[in-house]
């Protein structure tokens, strides 16, 4: 993978990388690309986070992998989109499930 500056995908670009059906390949030990050099270039503070954690889920479409990395915020993931054909990272998007889908955090 050639290392390039991180590129935030627009909502439209991100959604264009979905193709039903998506398969959960989290347990797969055959990643399409090494995402970590790309992730290390992302400043968490620059995207409203304090911390970026580890991979929690990997969803695969026909051509793309969506690698969801946990963050310091509940139900908010750093989604890395990998082009499986080119075997390289296309970009990233902050996937805020509560905001996108109206999920409320439980009251304690």
C-alpha positions as CSV (number, residue, x, y, z in Angstrom):
1,X,0.0,0.0,0.0
2,X,1.4,3.4,-0.9
3,X,1.2,5.7,2.1
4,X,-0.8,8.8,1.4
5,X,-2.5,11.5,3.5
6,X,-5.7,10.3,5.2
7,X,-8.8,11.2,3.2
8,X,-12.2,11.6,4.8
9,X,-14.8,10.1,2.6
10,X,-18.0,12.1,2.1
11,X,-21.3,10.4,3.2
12,X,-22.1,9.8,-0.4
13,X,-18.7,8.2,-1.2
14,X,-18.9,6.1,1.9
15,X,-22.4,4.8,1.1
16,X,-21.3,4.1,-2.5
17,X,-19.0,1.4,-1.1
18,X,-21.8,-0.6,0.3
19,X,-23.2,-3.5,-1.7
20,X,-25.7,-5.9,-0.3
21,X,-25.2,-8.4,1.0
22,X,-22.4,-7.4,3.4
23,X,-20.7,-10.3,5.2
24,X,-19.2,-10.2,8.7
25,X,-15.6,-11.3,8.1
26,X,-14.2,-10.1,11.4
27,X,-12.7,-13.5,12.2
28,X,-11.0,-13.7,8.8
29,X,-7.3,-13.8,9.1
30,X,-6.8,-12.6,5.5
31,X,-6.9,-8.7,5.5
32,X,-7.1,-7.1,2.1
33,X,-4.5,-4.4,3.2
34,X,-2.6,-3.3,6.3
35,X,-4.7,-0.4,7.5
36,X,-2.5,0.6,10.5
37,X,0.1,2.8,8.7
38,X,-2.9,4.8,7.3
39,X,-4.7,4.9,10.7
40,X,-1.6,6.2,12.4
41,X,-1.7,9.3,10.2
42,X,-5.1,10.2,11.5
43,X,-5.2,12.8,14.4
44,X,-8.0,11.6,16.7
45,X,-8.6,15.2,17.9
46,X,-9.0,16.4,14.3
47,X,-12.1,14.1,14.0
48,X,-13.5,14.8,17.4
49,X,-12.1,11.8,19.3
50,X,-9.7,11.4,22.2
51,X,-8.6,7.9,21.3
52,X,-8.7,5.3,18.5
53,X,-8.7,1.7,19.7
54,X,-8.6,-1.7,17.9
55,X,-10.6,-3.3,15.1
56,X,-14.1,-4.4,16.3
57,X,-15.8,-5.5,13.1
58,X,-14.9,-6.1,9.5
59,X,-17.8,-6.1,6.9
60,X,-17.1,-7.2,3.4
61,X,-19.0,-6.2,0.2
62,X,-18.2,-7.5,-3.2
63,X,-15.3,-5.1,-3.7
64,X,-14.8,-3.3,-0.4
65,X,-14.0,-4.1,3.2
66,X,-15.3,-1.7,5.9
67,X,-13.0,-2.0,8.9
68,X,-14.7,-0.6,12.0
69,X,-12.3,0.6,14.7
70,X,-13.5,1.3,18.2
71,X,-13.1,4.8,19.6
72,X,-13.5,6.4,23.1
73,X,-17.2,7.2,22.2
74,X,-19.9,4.5,22.6
75,X,-21.2,3.3,19.2
76,X,-18.9,5.6,17.3
77,X,-16.4,3.9,15.0
78,X,-13.6,5.0,12.7
79,X,-14.6,3.2,9.5
80,X,-11.7,2.5,7.1
81,X,-12.7,1.5,3.6
82,X,-10.4,-0.8,1.8
83,X,-10.6,-1.5,-2.0
84,X,-10.0,-5.2,-2.1
85,X,-9.2,-5.2,-5.8
86,X,-6.5,-2.6,-5.4
87,X,-5.6,-3.9,-1.9
88,X,-5.3,-0.3,-0.6
89,X,-7.2,2.0,1.8
90,X,-9.6,4.3,-0.1
91,X,-10.3,6.6,2.9
92,X,-12.1,6.8,6.2
93,X,-15.3,8.1,7.7
94,X,-16.4,8.6,11.3
95,X,-19.4,6.3,11.7
96,X,-21.5,7.8,14.5
97,X,-24.3,5.2,14.9
98,X,-26.3,7.2,17.5
99,X,-26.4,10.2,15.1
100,X,-26.9,8.3,11.9
101,X,-29.6,6.0,13.2
102,X,-31.1,7.8,16.2
103,X,-29.8,5.4,18.7
104,X,-29.9,6.8,22.2
105,X,-27.3,6.0,24.8
106,X,-28.8,4.2,27.8
107,X,-29.6,6.4,30.8
108,X,-27.7,5.2,34.0
